[in-house]
Every structure is written in structure tokens, then in C-alpha cells.
């Protein structure tokens, strides 16, 4: 499992978040009376949303980029 996390952290994060979100959605909507096709659509949308969340969070994980303050950036560009 650790090896999988090191090779594909976004996929593992997506899977973990999707499982948690699906559990919450199923628990919250268990008495709504959805048809099986509606459940499938809700679960599919939840898994897609979890993937989108992980993808957006990963935007900030770019290795090698350093945060440069405004003054340092201005000095470097001159």
C-alpha cells in the first residue's frame, strides 16, 4: 500500500475521498427513495467530484517551485 501511495498519491487520495464521500451520500440519502439508476448517477457524480477535488488540490503540489515574495520577484526581473 505504501508503494502505491508513493507512486500514485493522487489516485490513492481520489479513492479514499471517493469512498468517504459515497458513504456520506448513501447514509444521507438512504430514505429518499431513489431508483437504482438514480443511485448510480449520484454515486458516479460523487466519485467524479472527489476526483475533481483531488485534482484541484494537487495544483499546489508542483515540485521545484519556490514561493518568491513580490520584492524578490521584482528584483529578479530587473
Beta strands, then each sheet from edge to edge (+ up, - down):
end
